[in-house]
């Protein structure tokens, strides 16, 4: 496999020249970003995550650019995401693409999928009580078990979670120190980004993401898309589809960063903010006047 290029290499304006031309000629652009690990640093407990300094201001400024729309995407429940990262004029996509909130004065409603069983949710909470450090996050169409503070329990959590998923017919999804059980028929992030891009008649989409669930966006071919993977090390390019569900995979055995279908990479949320700030400027002249400079590659 070959490594994917660093986003800021080889361009004084910060973006690859072909994509700069694409964005300059587009009548409408959708700029979307995952939240955890992309606009915020990964937190030990999900309720402590906050957007990094400058992220909300950069998104708001980009949303004010003529012909541009911004969206914030997460596996979090919609209410949690909106409260955690308020940005005027932004679209919000929660629960891995199964919830959507439009900006004031705009309308776009997703058909509602089935809701997560209360009985299954109660079983997961009961199981989690015997696992110190494990956090249960309930959402409308899924429940997530976060074990970042108890990595030694991973094998037991995955085994019990898969067994419960089989009994209820749910799909198990593996993230970063997280197992999530999702109802069948639920959408993924890629499907909802594609629907929103079509609704907005977007000529181009830019997407920033750091997790396996973001690969469904990076794989989109229905709209010109610039996918940017956020990871502390240089990732490798792959054309292989990532499975939505897991069988016996473990986060201990997964590579960090894993291969991705994104086109470029950035080293962390601070670099995402710098990129959003540069996109909010209309041209390279404004870019120079603002004193912004491309970020430096991290080794």
C-alpha positions, 0 to 999 in steps of 0.5 A, spaced: 500 500 500 502 507 498 501 512 503 496 518 502 499 525 501 499 530 507 493 535 505 498 541 505 504 539 501 506 542 495 501 548 495 502 555 497 494 556 498 494 550 503 490 546 498 491 541 492 491 546 486 486 541 482 481 542 488 482 549 489 480 550 482 474 545 483 472 549 489 473 556 486 468 554 480 463 550 484 456 554 485 455 550 492 460 547 496 458 542 503 464 542 508 462 537 513 466 534 519 466 529 524 466 531 531 470 527 536 477 526 534 476 531 528 474 538 531 475 535 538 481 531 541 479 524 543 476 524 551 477 519 556 469 520 557 465 522 552 461 527 556 468 531 557 469 532 550 469 539 547 471 543 540 478 545 540 479 552 540 477 556 534 473 550 531 466 553 532 469 560 529 472 557 523 466 553 521 461 559 522 466 563 518 466 558 513 458 558 513 458 565 511 462 564 505 457 565 499 455 558 496 458 554 502 454 550 507 457 547 513 455 540 517 457 537 523 457 530 523 457 525 529 455 518 532 453 522 538 445 523 539 443 530 535 441 533 542 448 532 545 452 534 538 448 541 538 449 542 545 457 540 545 458 544 538 453 550 537 455 553 530 450 558 527 447 556 520 450 549 521 447 543 519 447 537 524 448 530 523 447 525 529 447 518 530 452 516 525 447 519 520 440 517 523 438 524 525 439 531 522 437 538 524 437 543 519 439 551 520 433 555 522 429 557 516 431 551 512 427 544 512 430 537 510 427 531 514 430 524 514 425 518 515 426 515 522 429 508 522 426 503 528 428 505 535 433 501 539 429 496 544 428 498 551 429 491 553 436 491 550 438 497 552 437 495 560 441 489 558 447 493 556 446 497 562 446 491 567 452 488 563 456 495 564 455 495 571 460 489 572 465 493 568 468 498 572 470 504 567 465 502 562 461 508 560 454 507 556 451 512 551 444 511 549 442 514 543 435 513 539 438 508 534 444 505 538 447 504 544 455 505 545 459 502 550 466 506 551 471 502 554 477 507 553 478 507 561 478 499 561 482 497 555 483 490 559 476 488 558 475 489 551 475 481 549 470 480 554 466 486 552 466 484 545 464 477 546 458 479 550 456 485 546 456 480 540 452 475 543 447 480 545 447 483 538 445 476 535 439 475 540 436 482 538 438 482 530 443 488 531 449 490 528 455 491 532 460 497 530 467 497 532 470 504 533 476 507 537 475 503 544 468 503 543 463 498 541 456 500 538 450 496 537 445 499 531 438 497 529 438 494 522 436 498 517 439 504 520 443 509 515 451 511 515 454 517 515 456 516 507 448 515 506 446 521 509 452 526 507 450 524 500 442 525 501 444 532 504 449 534 498 443 532 493 438 536 497 443 542 497 445 541 490 452 541 492 458 541 486 463 539 491 464 536 498 469 536 503 469 531 509 474 531 515 474 524 519 478 520 523 474 513 525 472 507 521 465 510 521 467 516 516 470 511 511 462 511 508 463 518 507 470 517 504 467 512 499 462 516 496 462 517 488 456 520 487 459 527 488 466 530 487 469 529 494 475 531 498 476 526 503 481 528 509 483 523 514 485 525 521 490 521 524 497 522 528 501 518 523 501 517 516 495 513 513 496 508 507 491 508 502 486 502 501 480 501 496 477 496 500 471 497 503 470 497 511 465 492 514 459 496 517 459 490 522 465 486 526 466 479 527 472 478 531 476 484 530 479 487 536 481 494 537 488 492 540 489 488 533 487 494 529 493 498 526 493 505 528 492 509 523 488 504 519 488 504 512 483 509 509 479 511 502 480 518 504 485 522 499 489 526 504 491 527 511 492 531 517 495 530 524 490 532 528 484 537 530 488 543 530 490 542 523 483 541 521 481 548 524 487 551 520 484 548 514 477 551 515 480 558 517 484 558 510 477 555 506 473 561 509 478 566 506 475 567 499 482 567 495 490 566 496 490 574 496 486 574 502 489 568 505 496 572 505 493 578 508 490 574 514 497 572 515 495 565 515 500 559 513 500 552 511 501 548 517 507 544 518 508 536 517 508 533 523 513 527 523 
